[in-house]
Amino acid sequence: MARILIVRNNTKEVADVIYTVEQRVGPGAPNLRDDVLLVQFFLRALQESGGGGRPFTPPGLTAPLAIDGRFGKQTAAHIKFFQEEDSRRNPDATLVTDQLVDPVRGGQLTGPRTGKVLTITSLNVHYVLRKGKSLHNNINQDPLFPVALTGAFFL
């Protein structure tokens, strides 16, 4: 099940919210429905123009990414594009580009073996840049937010 983490930020007194997957999402991964929904939601939200930064829209896109909780070719292609494009735009961020979205574990926003920024971390950061911290902190207010995740995040 997707989940919310409170991550302490050394530069602020208030903790930041990070939405993360419980299990890996990607080729050969468990691809739990809630986890895939969260990843699809972030990827779809980042395709929209407006807000800070350029949209993350794969070339040749004919339809917006479906937020249906099923991992398939379309979701795989969007993950791959996001990782590659984010790495091009932010070469210093050293994003993991393995076509997998790993969970945050132990509050670490980077991979334990690679030391690189996790894709789920970057998805959260780009969402904040595009939509603002207020909407990120109240993500269920986003019209794209899947109703099926409401129970996972909000009681």
C-alpha positions in Angstrom: 0.0 0.0 0.0 1.3 3.5 -0.8 2.1 5.6 2.2 3.1 9.0 3.5 6.4 9.6 5.3 7.3 12.6 7.4 10.9 13.4 6.5 12.8 15.8 8.8 14.6 18.5 6.9 17.6 20.0 8.6 17.0 23.4 7.2 13.3 23.7 8.4 11.5 23.2 11.6 8.5 21.7 9.9 8.8 18.2 8.4 8.3 17.6 4.7 5.7 15.1 3.5 6.9 12.4 1.1 4.4 10.1 -0.7 6.1 6.8 -1.4 5.3 3.3 -2.7 5.4 0.3 -0.4 7.0 -2.0 -3.0 8.9 -1.4 -6.2 7.0 -0.4 -9.4 8.4 -1.3 -12.8 9.3 -4.2 -15.0 9.4 -7.4 -13.0 8.4 -5.7 -9.8 5.4 -6.5 -7.5 3.5 -3.5 -9.0 0.9 -3.3 -6.2 -2.2 -1.4 -7.3 -1.9 1.4 -4.8 1.8 1.8 -5.6 1.1 1.9 -9.4 -1.7 4.4 -8.8 0.6 6.8 -6.9 3.3 6.6 -9.6 0.8 7.1 -12.4 -0.7 10.0 -10.6 2.6 11.8 -10.2 3.7 11.1 -13.8 0.3 12.3 -15.1 0.4 15.4 -13.0 3.9 16.3 -14.3 2.6 16.0 -17.9 0.5 19.1 -17.4 1.9 22.5 -18.4 1.8 25.4 -16.0 3.5 25.9 -12.6 7.2 25.7 -12.3 9.3 23.9 -15.0 8.6 22.2 -18.3 6.1 19.3 -18.5 7.5 15.8 -18.5 5.7 14.7 -21.6 7.1 11.8 -23.6 7.6 12.5 -27.3 4.8 11.1 -29.5 2.3 11.1 -26.6 -1.2 10.6 -28.1 -3.1 10.4 -24.9 -2.5 11.3 -21.2 -1.2 8.5 -19.0 -4.1 6.5 -17.6 -4.3 6.4 -13.8 -5.7 2.9 -13.5 -3.4 1.1 -11.1 -2.3 -1.4 -13.8 1.4 -1.5 -14.7 1.9 -1.9 -18.5 3.8 -0.6 -21.5 2.4 2.9 -21.2 3.4 3.3 -17.5 6.8 1.7 -18.2 7.5 4.1 -21.0 6.5 7.1 -18.8 8.8 5.9 -16.0 11.7 5.5 -18.4 11.1 8.9 -20.0 10.8 10.6 -16.6 14.0 9.1 -15.3 16.0 9.9 -18.5 14.6 13.4 -18.9 15.0 14.3 -15.2 18.7 13.1 -15.5 19.1 15.4 -18.5 17.6 18.4 -16.8 19.3 17.8 -13.5 22.7 16.1 -14.1 23.8 16.9 -10.5 20.8 15.1 -9.0 22.1 11.7 -10.1 18.7 10.1 -10.4 18.5 6.3 -10.6 17.7 5.5 -14.2 16.8 1.8 -13.9 13.1 2.0 -15.0 12.1 1.1 -11.4 10.4 3.2 -8.7 11.8 2.1 -5.4 10.2 3.0 -2.0 11.8 5.3 0.5 13.2 3.2 3.3 14.3 4.5 6.7 13.7 8.1 5.6 16.5 7.9 3.1 15.6 9.8 -0.1 18.5 8.1 -2.0 19.1 4.5 -2.8 21.1 2.6 -0.2 23.4 0.9 -2.7 23.7 3.6 -5.3 23.5 6.8 -3.3 21.4 8.2 -6.1 18.2 10.1 -5.8 15.2 7.7 -5.8 12.6 8.3 -8.6 9.8 8.6 -6.0 11.7 11.4 -4.3 12.2 13.2 -7.6 8.5 12.7 -8.5 7.5 14.4 -5.1 10.0 17.3 -5.7 8.8 18.0 -9.2 5.2 17.9 -8.1 6.0 20.5 -5.4 7.7 22.7 -8.0 4.8 22.4 -10.5 1.8 22.5 -8.1 3.2 24.0 -4.9 3.9 22.8 -1.4 0.4 23.5 -0.2 -1.3 21.2 -2.8 1.4 18.6 -2.2 0.6 18.6 1.5 -3.1 18.2 0.7 -2.6 16.0 -2.4 -6.1 14.6 -2.2 -7.3 18.1 -3.3 -5.7 17.6 -6.7 -8.4 16.7 -9.3 -6.2 14.0 -10.7 -5.7 12.3 -7.3 -7.1 8.8 -7.5 -10.0 8.4 -5.0 -8.8 4.8 -4.4 -5.7 6.2 -2.6 -7.7 8.3 -0.2 -8.0 5.4 2.2 -4.3 4.7 2.0 -3.3 8.3 2.9 -6.3 9.8 4.8 -8.4 8.3 7.5 
